[in-house]
């Protein structure tokens, strides 16, 4: 049976998180495939991916791969009806129920082109600060997508119709960051982009933990404005946090 969903995970030195992310998907029974699109890891990332039966594509150029290039490379290998893009440090709660509900949302509404969901800290993270400061980003996406129909998303979780994703040309490969928002705007122009607030994913929050929430929000805002006004990222490279 061909896969219903193709789960695409960009990686670069992700041995710390990838095992947990993939093990969390082992119980998923909906026909699916997992595709690891790796930027040239020299740690155990690819060994972990192979152990979980993932398809793998590896970047072999001397320069650093952009997020758009990584995600598009994974999409080229995909055979599912829907493409799902998640970060390597994202957990999908109760994957079977989650994707049954997500697929049902697309089935109910033929005009729905792409969804994102709110993200919360890992379940063991009880920090009030992390829970509170995750909220503004989630609400921004909900208001942008569900009220103004503008199209907005982070990279934590995106799910799109494969045929339409390919029709709009996928992710913008020249951006160091912000390719997610561009994709959502492209897909919103063909129907409806939605922040599906009934579901959520869990995230490590490693960037704000290392750089601080204030600096992280500053980077998000600066880059978001630059992409919106100039179609150009504010940074030549998005810093790698490991």
N, C-alpha and C positions, 0 to 999 in steps of 0.2 A: 504494500500500500504506500503510495507516495506521501511524503510528509505534508502535514497541514501547516506546520510552522517551522521556519528555519531560524534558529537562535544563533546570532552572530556576536562573537565576543572578541574585540580587539585586545591584544596583549603586548606587553613589553616588560619582561622581568616580573612576572606576576605569581611566582611560586608561593608567596606568603598568603594569597587569597584564593587562587584559582581552584585548588582542591576543594575547598568548602563550597565555592560557587557551583562547580560541576556536580559534586556529590549531592547537593541540594536538588539538582534536576534529575537525578537517577530514577526517582519514583514517577516521573512523568510518563503517562501512558498514551496521551494523544500522539498520533504519528508525528514525529519530529526528527530533526537533525540538528546537531550542534557543530558550528563552524568556528574554529579558532583562526584568527587572522593576525599573525605575529609579526612584530616589527624588528625582529632580530635578537631574541632573548638568548642569553648565554647561561641561564640558570636552569632550573628543573621545569620551567613552564611547559615546554613541548612534551616532556615525558609525562607530565600530569595529563595533558590533553590527549595523548595517545592512550593512556590507561583508561580513559573514559570514552574511547571510541569516537572522538571528534574528528571531523574533517579538518585539515590544516593547510593553510597557505602561509608562506613565509616571505617577507620582504627581503630582497637581495640587493638593494641599491646602497651605495655608500652614504647617501644623505639620509636624514631621519624621515620616516614616513609620516604623512599627515593623518589626522583622524579620518578625514574624508576618504583618502586613499585606502586606508585599512578597512573601513566599513564597506566601501564599494568592492574591494577585492573579495570580501566574504560574500557579498550579495551575488557576485558573478558565479559562485559555486552553488548557490542556493537553488533548491528545487521545490520549496514549499509555497503554499498559496499566500502565506503571510511571512514577512520578514520581521524578526524581533532583534533589536540591538540593545545589549546591556553591557555595562562595565564589568570588568573582571572581579570587582569587589562588591557586586550586587547580589543579594539573595532574594529570590522570588518566594514569598510565603505560600505554602500549600500549592505547589506548582500546578497540580491537576485542576483544582478548583479555580485557580487564578486564570489559567489559559482557557478553560471552558467558558468562563464569564467573558473574557476578552474576545474570544472568537464569536461568542453569541452576540456581543455588542455590534460587531461588524455585520453579522448575518441579519440582525434586526434593522439595520440602517444602511442601505446600499450607498448612500451618499457619504458615509463615514470613510475617510481616506487614511487617517493616521491617529493614533492615540499615544499619550504619555500618561503616567500616573504619578501621584505624589511619592516622594521618598522620605523615609524615616530612618533614624539610626538603627544599627544592628540591635537585635532583641535584647542582648545583654547590656547595652549602653543605656544606663538610667540617668545620664546627665540631663538636668533640666535645661542647661544652656544649649546643648545640642538639639534638644527637641524644640525649644522655642525658636532658635535661630535657623532651623530648617524650614520653618513655616512660611516666612516671607517669600522665599523662592517658589514654594509650592503654590501659594496664593497668586503670585504674579502669573504663573502659567495657567492657572484656572481662569483668572480674569481675562487674560489675553486670548485664550482659546475659546472658552465657553461663553463669554459675554461679548467681546469685541471681534471674535473670529479672525484674529490677526495671525496666529500661528507662532507658538513659542514652546521650547522644550530644552531641557538639559540632556546630557548624554547617558543618564542613569538607565532610562528605559524608553524605548520607542518601538511601536509596532505599526507596520504599514502594509497595505496591499502590495504584493510583489509586482504585479503588472503595472500599476500606476507609478510605483517607485521607479521602475525602469523607464517609464514613459517620460517622467520629468527629469531624468538624467542622474538620479541618485543624489549623493552628497557632493557639495562643492569641494573639490580636492585642493584648491589653492589656499584655503584658509587654515591658519594654525589652530584656530578655535572658533566656535560659533557656527560650524557647519550644521549643527542640529536645528538652529533657528531658521536658517535658510531653507532646509528641507521642509520644515513644517509650513513655512510660508508658501512654498511651491505646491505642496499637497493641499493646503487650505484653499488655494485658488481653484482646485478641481472638485471641491466638495466641502467636507467638514473635518477640521482638526479638533480633537477633543482631549481635555485633561479629565481622565476617567477617575473621579475622586472616590469611587466606591472601592477601588483597589489601591494597593501601594506596594512598593518594594523597599527593601532594607539596604542601607549603604554603610560602608565603613567610615565615611566622612574623613578620610585620611588627609585630604588637602587642608580643610580648616583646622584639623588637629595639628598639622605641622606648621602651617603658615599663619594660623590665627583666623578667626571668623571675619574680623574687620578687613584684613588684607585680602582675604578670599572674596568677600563681597565686592571690594573695590576692583579687583581684577575682573569679576563677572560683569559688573556695571560698565567699566571702561571698555571692555571688549564688546559687550552687547551694543553699546552706543556706536562704536566704530563700525561694526558689521551692519547695523541698521542704516546708518547715514552714508557710509562709504563703500559698503560691500567689501570691506577689508578688515582683517583682524588687527587689533591694537598691538599684537606681539608677533615677532618673527617666529618664535616657537613657544608652545605652551609648556611650562615647566613640568618636568617629570617628578612626581612625589612618590617615593618608595620608602 
